[in-house]
Amino acid sequence: MSDALARPADAGTSSPPKPNAVVAVLALAGIVVSLMQTLVIPIVPELPKLLDAPASDTAWAVTATLLAASVATPVVGRLGDMFGKRRMLLLSIVLLVAGSVVCGLADSLVPMIIGRALQGLAAAVVPLGISIMRDALPADRLAGSTALMSASLGVGGALGLPAAAFIADNWNWHILFWVSAALGALSFALVLLIIPESKVRSGGRFDLVGSLGLSAGLVSLLLAVSKGGDWGWTSGSTLGLGAAAIAIFLAWGWWELRSSQPLVDLRTTAKPQVLFTNLASVALGFSMFAMSLVLPQLLQLPTQTGYGLGKSMMTVGLVLAPQGLVMMAMSAVSAAVTKAKGPKVTLMIGALIVAGGYGLNIVLMSEVWHLILVSCIIGAGVGFTYGALPALIMGAVDPSQTGAANSLNTLMRSLGTSFASALAGVILAQMTTDFGGTALPSENGFKVVMAIGAGAALLAFVVATFIPNRRQSAQPAPVDGPTEPAEVAAKA
């Protein structure tokens, strides 16, 4: 844990914001930012024509967002701890709006990639929002509020897909980004008016060397993982980037352990509660992406294959949309279980629900209602796990490290998602069936991916059992005056 002490809240004359307003505004900001992940999905097949560029190049419109998000999340989280979480939240939303405007004006590849990278730089909004809640909300509101904020990452993605598909089918594709810009501007105004600046600061100097090292390592690793399928997994580029990532991370770890004010406090990260929570997050991120990859393809493949359902992208969005609503509803249940049994139990329950959903999907995949049911079950499990993860992290770190710790946990989930995308891509590329001279993923290929998704969720369950069974206290600096900690005697 860092030696830096949190500054006490300054006495203020203005009335504190209402907790309901704080939660609503931060959750809205999280949903708006998560929309960017599904925003381009309906138009990805059309991007080569829309941007007059090869498909291999237009794929960077997705890859650029992934790389920018991975770099920005831990860095912005640390800056929030040092200089103000609200300040960095506003900056992140400004980058989202700027990126949306650039994409809205783009008719060629380079501006689109720049705009999508700017959108990716806003990815720290959710962990920053969770950290603000820890500092601003009374103890009895924290568990449910952080669960809702954490779930907003999945809710926005699930609800955004049908909306994006509808807009892309009926209007010019640029409208997608103008809508994103408008929602971002609304979020910015609401945050500016309602959200208080967190008074908990770590201060100190920013670890520029550490941030550059982490960024270089992450970019090398994610490029190797995300582009390995295109370049070849044994190609010089893929192996070289993988080797570079290992070397950079080793040097980065050496630097962080010797820095007096590191970007990531590796000693805190190595504490069992933080370490095993982050490892479980990687497994959960891996598991949850499998559904996002399998279900849309099953819905859209031709019925003549014998297992495809021949539906449109709009239908795909409508099938997946209930998952987001279930996820939001389960955040309240997750909070209740956390208060009664502790976040460790909540995480384990959620992992088992996710695994059960995938197991059911292996035998139920021939009707639309089958996939709706499966997506809702998995969404319920995700709602449980997303609510438990920030509670576990905040129960183990100093308030002055909340932003960095939550951001690192979010990054772990993203890494799991990237690994799942790569592995599933390899499996579906190898297990194919011939359809009129075209190789399509086979039914057994989808079942293998779903079985791996279930296995990853079970792995998260096993890892969660190693989280220590002890009480933890997260010490917030509430705006409205309660003196008790935000998570009084929360079980780990």
C-alpha positions in Angstrom: 0.0 0.0 0.0 1.3 3.4 -0.8 2.7 5.6 2.0 0.9 8.6 0.6 -2.0 9.6 2.9 -5.4 10.7 1.6 -6.0 14.4 2.2 -8.9 15.2 4.5 -12.0 16.7 2.9 -12.0 20.4 3.0 -14.9 22.1 4.7 -17.3 23.4 2.2 -20.3 25.7 2.2 -22.2 24.1 -0.7 -24.8 21.4 0.0 -23.6 17.9 -0.9 -25.1 16.3 -4.0 -27.8 13.8 -3.7 -26.6 10.2 -3.8 -29.2 9.2 -6.4 -28.1 12.0 -8.7 -24.5 11.0 -8.4 -25.2 7.3 -9.1 -27.4 8.1 -12.1 -25.0 10.5 -13.7 -22.0 8.3 -13.3 -23.9 5.2 -14.5 -25.0 7.2 -17.6 -21.4 8.1 -18.3 -20.4 4.5 -18.1 -23.1 3.4 -20.4 -22.3 6.1 -22.9 -18.6 5.1 -23.0 -19.4 1.4 -23.3 -21.5 2.2 -26.4 -18.3 2.8 -28.3 -17.4 -0.8 -28.1 -20.5 -1.9 -30.1 -20.9 1.3 -32.2 -19.1 0.1 -35.2 -20.1 -3.6 -35.2 -23.0 -3.2 -37.6 -20.8 -1.4 -40.1 -17.6 -3.4 -39.8 -18.3 -5.5 -43.0 -19.0 -2.3 -44.9 -16.0 -0.3 -43.8 -13.8 -1.3 -46.7 -16.4 0.2 -49.1 -17.2 3.1 -46.9 -13.6 4.1 -46.4 -12.2 2.9 -49.7 -9.6 0.8 -48.0 -8.6 -2.9 -47.8 -10.4 -5.0 -45.0 -7.0 -5.7 -43.4 -6.5 -1.9 -42.9 -10.1 -1.1 -41.8 -9.7 -3.6 -39.0 -7.6 -1.0 -37.3 -10.8 1.0 -36.6 -11.4 -1.7 -34.0 -7.8 -2.4 -33.0 -7.0 1.3 -32.4 -9.8 1.5 -29.8 -8.5 -1.6 -28.0 -4.9 -0.4 -27.9 -5.8 3.1 -26.8 -8.2 1.8 -24.1 -5.5 -0.5 -22.7 -3.0 2.2 -22.5 -5.3 4.9 -21.1 -7.1 2.9 -18.4 -4.2 2.4 -15.9 -2.6 5.8 -16.7 -5.8 7.9 -16.3 -6.7 5.9 -13.1 -3.4 6.9 -11.5 -3.7 10.5 -12.7 -7.2 10.6 -11.1 -5.8 9.5 -7.8 -3.1 12.1 -8.0 -4.9 15.2 -9.4 -8.7 14.5 -9.0 -10.9 11.8 -10.3 -13.7 14.1 -11.5 -11.1 16.2 -13.5 -9.9 13.1 -15.3 -13.4 11.8 -15.8 -14.3 15.1 -17.6 -11.1 14.9 -19.6 -12.0 11.3 -20.7 -15.5 12.3 -21.8 -14.0 15.2 -23.8 -11.8 12.7 -25.6 -14.8 10.6 -26.3 -16.7 13.6 -27.8 -13.7 14.6 -29.8 -13.2 11.1 -31.2 -16.9 10.9 -32.1 -16.8 14.2 -34.0 -13.6 13.1 -35.9 -15.3 9.9 -36.9 -18.5 11.7 -37.8 -16.6 13.8 -40.2 -14.4 11.0 -41.6 -14.7 9.6 -45.1 -11.3 8.0 -45.2 -9.3 5.5 -43.1 -6.8 7.7 -41.3 -9.4 10.1 -39.6 -11.5 7.1 -38.7 -8.6 5.4 -36.9 -7.6 8.6 -35.1 -11.2 9.1 -34.0 -11.6 5.6 -32.8 -8.3 5.9 -30.9 -9.6 9.0 -29.2 -12.8 7.2 -28.2 -10.6 4.4 -26.7 -8.8 6.9 -24.5 -12.1 7.4 -22.7 -12.2 3.8 -21.4 -11.2 4.8 -17.8 -14.6 6.4 -17.2 -16.1 3.3 -15.4 -13.2 2.7 -12.9 -13.0 6.4 -12.3 -16.8 6.5 -11.6 -16.5 3.6 -9.2 -13.6 5.4 -7.4 -15.7 8.6 -7.1 -18.5 6.6 -5.6 -16.2 5.3 -2.9 -15.2 8.8 -2.0 -18.7 10.5 -2.3 -21.4 8.1 -1.2 -22.5 7.0 2.2 -21.7 3.5 3.3 -25.1 2.0 2.9 -25.3 3.1 -0.8 -21.8 2.0 -1.9 -22.2 -1.7 -2.7 -25.3 -1.3 -4.9 -24.0 1.8 -6.6 -20.6 0.4 -7.5 -22.3 -2.8 -8.8 -24.5 -0.7 -11.1 -21.6 1.4 -12.3 -19.5 -1.7 -13.0 -22.4 -3.4 -14.8 -22.9 -0.3 -17.0 -19.9 -1.5 -19.0 -21.9 -4.5 -20.2 -25.3 -2.7 -20.3 -24.2 -0.1 -22.7 -22.7 -2.7 -25.0 -25.8 -4.8 -25.0 -28.3 -2.0 -25.5 -26.1 -0.2 -28.0 -26.0 -3.0 -30.6 -29.7 -2.9 -31.6 -29.7 0.9 -31.6 -26.5 1.0 -33.7 -27.9 -1.6 -36.1 -31.2 0.4 -36.5 -29.3 3.7 -37.2 -26.9 2.0 -39.7 -29.8 0.4 -41.5 -31.9 3.5 -41.8 -29.6 6.5 -42.0 -26.1 7.5 -43.0 -23.5 5.7 -41.0 -22.0 9.0 -39.8 -25.1 9.4 -37.6 -23.8 6.7 -35.3 -20.9 8.9 -34.2 -22.9 12.1 -34.0 -25.3 10.4 -31.6 -22.3 9.3 -29.6 -21.0 12.8 -29.5 -24.3 14.2 -28.4 -24.6 11.6 -25.6 -21.0 12.4 -24.6 -21.7 16.1 -24.4 -24.8 15.4 -22.3 -22.7 13.3 -19.9 -20.1 16.0 -19.7 -22.6 18.6 -18.7 -24.2 16.4 -16.1 -20.9 15.5 -14.5 -19.8 19.1 -14.5 -23.1 20.1 -12.7 -23.6 17.3 -10.3 -20.5 15.2 -9.5 -18.3 16.6 -6.8 -14.5 16.5 -7.0 -13.1 13.8 -4.9 -11.1 15.2 -1.9 -9.1 12.0 -1.6 -5.7 12.6 -3.4 -2.4 10.8 -3.3 -0.4 13.7 -4.6 3.2 13.1 -5.7 4.9 13.0 -9.0 3.6 11.1 -12.0 5.7 8.0 -13.0 6.3 8.9 -16.7 8.9 6.1 -17.2 6.5 3.6 -15.7 3.6 4.8 -17.9 5.7 4.6 -21.0 6.9 1.1 -20.1 3.5 -0.2 -19.4 2.1 1.3 -22.5 4.8 -0.2 -24.7 4.4 -3.6 -23.1 0.6 -3.5 -23.5 0.7 -2.4 -27.1 3.3 -5.1 -28.0 1.2 -7.8 -26.3 -2.1 -6.8 -27.7 -0.8 -6.3 -31.2 0.6 -9.8 -31.1 -2.7 -11.2 -29.7 -5.1 -9.2 -31.9 -3.2 -9.4 -35.2 -1.6 -12.8 -34.8 -4.4 -14.5 -36.7 -3.8 -12.2 -39.7 0.0 -12.2 -39.6 0.4 -15.8 -38.6 1.0 -17.0 -35.1 4.5 -18.2 -35.9 5.4 -15.1 -38.0 8.4 -12.9 -37.2 6.1 -10.0 -36.4 3.9 -11.9 -33.9 6.8 -13.7 -32.2 8.9 -10.6 -32.1 6.1 -8.5 -30.5 5.4 -11.3 -28.0 9.1 -11.5 -27.0 9.3 -7.7 -26.8 6.3 -7.6 -24.5 7.9 -10.1 -22.1 11.2 -8.1 -22.0 9.4 -4.8 -21.6 7.2 -6.1 -18.7 10.2 -7.5 -16.9 12.1 -4.2 -17.2 8.9 -2.3 -16.2 8.4 -4.5 -13.1 12.0 -3.9 -12.1 11.5 -0.1 -12.4 8.1 -0.1 -10.6 9.5 -2.0 -7.6 12.4 0.6 -7.2 10.3 3.7 -7.8 9.2 5.7 -4.8 6.0 6.7 -6.5 5.2 4.0 -9.0 2.4 4.1 -11.6 1.3 0.7 -10.3 2.1 -0.3 -6.7 3.2 -3.9 -7.4 3.5 -4.6 -3.7 -0.2 -3.8 -3.2 -1.1 -5.6 -6.4 0.6 -8.7 -5.0 -1.6 -8.8 -1.9 -3.6 -12.0 -2.1 -7.0 -10.2 -2.2 -6.0 -7.9 -5.1 -3.9 -10.6 -6.9 -6.5 -13.3 -7.0 -9.3 -10.8 -7.8 -7.3 -9.6 -10.8 -6.5 -13.2 -11.9 -10.2 -14.0 -11.7 -11.0 -10.9 -13.7 -8.8 -12.2 -16.6 -10.6 -15.5 -16.6 -14.0 -13.7 -16.5 -13.1 -11.4 -19.3 -12.0 -14.4 -21.3 -15.3 -16.2 -20.6 -17.6 -13.3 -21.3 -16.3 -12.5 -24.7 -17.0 -16.0 -26.0 -20.7 -15.3 -25.9 -20.2 -12.0 -27.8 -18.4 -13.9 -30.5 -20.6 -17.1 -30.8 -24.2 -15.9 -30.5 -24.1 -13.2 -33.2 -22.6 -15.7 -35.7 -25.1 -18.4 -34.8 -27.9 -16.0 -35.4 -26.6 -14.7 -38.7 -25.3 -17.9 -40.4 -27.6 -19.2 -43.2 -30.3 -21.7 -42.1 -29.0 -24.1 -44.8 -26.0 -24.9 -42.6 -28.4 -26.7 -40.3 -27.4 -24.7 -37.2 -27.5 -21.1 -38.4 -30.6 -19.1 -37.8 -30.4 -16.7 -40.8 -31.2 -13.5 -38.9 -30.2 -9.9 -39.5 -27.9 -7.7 -37.4 -30.9 -5.9 -36.1 -32.3 -9.2 -34.8 -29.0 -10.0 -33.3 -29.1 -6.7 -31.4 -32.7 -7.4 -30.2 -31.7 -10.9 -29.0 -28.8 -9.6 -27.0 -30.5 -6.5 -25.6 -32.3 -8.3 -22.7 -29.0 -9.4 -21.4 -28.1 -5.8 -20.6 -31.4 -5.3 -18.7 -30.8 -8.5 -16.8 -27.3 -7.4 -16.0 -28.6 -4.1 -14.6 -31.2 -5.8 -12.5 -28.7 -8.3 -11.1 -26.5 -5.5 -9.9 -29.0 -4.9 -7.1 -29.1 -8.6 -6.2 -25.3 -8.7 -6.3 -25.1 -5.9 -3.8 -27.5 -7.6 -1.5 -25.5 -10.8 -1.5 -22.3 -8.8 -1.0 -23.7 -7.1 2.1 -24.9 -10.5 3.5 -22.1 -12.8 2.5 -19.3 -10.7 1.2 -18.0 -10.0 -2.3 -16.0 -13.2 -2.5 -19.2 -15.3 -2.3 -20.9 -13.0 -4.8 -18.0 -13.4 -7.3 -18.1 -17.2 -6.9 -21.9 -17.4 -7.5 -21.6 -15.2 -10.6 -18.8 -17.4 -12.0 -20.9 -20.5 -11.6 -23.9 -18.8 -13.2 -21.8 -17.8 -16.2 -20.4 -21.4 -16.5 -24.0 -22.8 -16.3 -25.1 -20.5 -19.1 -22.4 -21.7 -21.4 -23.1 -25.3 -20.5 -26.8 -24.8 -21.4 -25.8 -23.1 -24.7 -24.0 -26.3 -25.8 -27.3 -28.2 -25.8 -29.7 -25.2 -26.6 -28.6 -23.4 -29.7 -31.2 -24.2 -32.4 -33.9 -21.6 -31.7 -33.9 -17.8 -31.1 -35.4 -18.2 -27.7 -32.6 -20.6 -26.8 -30.1 -17.9 -27.4 -32.1 -15.2 -25.6 -32.4 -17.5 -22.5 -28.7 -18.3 -22.6 -27.6 -14.7 -23.0 -29.8 -13.6 -20.1 -28.4 -16.4 -17.8 -24.8 -15.4 -18.7 -25.8 -11.7 -18.3 -27.1 -12.5 -14.8 -23.8 -14.1 -13.9 -21.9 -11.1 -15.3 -24.1 -8.8 -13.2 -23.0 -10.7 -10.1 -19.3 -10.7 -10.9 -19.1 -7.1 -12.1 -20.6 -6.0 -8.8 -18.2 -8.1 -6.7 -14.9 -7.1 -8.4 -14.8 -3.4 -7.4 -15.9 -4.3 -3.8 -13.0 -6.8 -3.5 -10.5 -4.3 -4.9 -11.6 -1.4 -2.8 -11.6 -3.6 0.3 -7.9 -4.1 0.0 -6.4 -0.8 -1.2 -5.9 2.6 0.4 -8.4 5.2 -0.7 -5.6 7.2 -2.3 -5.0 4.2 -4.7 -8.6 3.5 -5.6 -8.5 4.9 -9.1 -5.3 3.1 -10.1 -6.5 -0.2 -8.5 -9.9 -0.2 -10.2 -8.4 0.8 -13.5 -5.9 -2.1 -13.3 -8.8 -4.5 -12.6 -10.7 -3.2 -15.6 -7.5 -3.7 -17.7 -7.3 -7.3 -16.5 -10.8 -8.0 -17.8 -9.9 -6.4 -21.2 -6.8 -8.6 -21.4 -8.9 -11.6 -20.9 -11.3 -10.5 -23.6 -8.4 -10.0 -26.0 -7.0 -13.5 -25.3 -10.5 -15.0 -25.8 -10.8 -13.2 -29.2 -7.5 -14.6 -30.4 -8.2 -18.2 -29.2 -11.7 -18.3 -30.4 -10.6 -17.0 -33.8 -8.1 -19.8 -34.1 -10.6 -22.5 -33.2 -13.3 -21.2 -35.5 -10.8 -20.9 -38.3 -9.7 -24.5 -37.9 -13.0 -26.1 -37.2 -15.0 -25.3 -40.4 -17.6 -26.7 -42.7 -17.9 -26.2 -46.5 -20.9 -24.2 -47.5 -21.1 -23.7 -51.3 -17.3 -23.5 -51.6 -17.0 -21.1 -48.5 -15.5 -22.3 -45.3 -17.8 -21.4 -42.4 -17.3 -22.1 -38.6 -18.8 -25.5 -37.9 -21.4 -26.3 -35.2 -18.8 -28.3 -33.2 -16.4 -25.3 -33.4 -19.0 -23.1 -31.7 -19.6 -25.8 -29.1 -15.8 -26.0 -28.4 -15.7 -22.2 -27.9 -18.7 -22.3 -25.5 -17.1 -25.2 -23.6 -13.9 -23.1 -23.2 -16.0 -20.2 -22.1 -17.6 -22.4 -19.4 -14.1 -23.6 -18.4 -12.8 -20.1 -18.1 -15.7 -19.2 -15.8 -15.0 -22.3 -13.7 -11.4 -21.3 -13.5 -12.5 -17.9 -12.2 -14.5 -19.7 -9.5 -11.5 -21.7 -8.5 -9.2 -18.7 -8.4 -11.8 -16.8 -6.3 -11.6 -19.5 -3.6 -8.1 -18.4 -2.9 -9.2 -14.8 -2.0 -8.6 -14.5 1.7 -11.7 -14.9 4.0 -11.1 -11.8 6.1 -12.9 -8.5 6.7 -11.7 -5.5 4.9 -12.5 -1.8 5.2 -12.4 0.7 2.5 -12.0 4.2 3.9 -13.8 6.8 1.9 -14.0 10.5 2.4 -17.8 11.0 2.0 -19.2 14.3 0.9 -22.2 14.2 3.0 -20.5 13.6 6.3 -20.8 10.0 7.5 -17.7 9.0 9.4 -18.0 5.2 9.1 -16.1 3.5 6.2 -17.8 3.0 2.9 -17.5 -0.8 3.2 -17.9 -1.5 6.9 -16.6 -5.0 7.7 -17.2 -6.2 4.1 -16.3 -9.8 3.9 -13.6 -10.6 1.3 
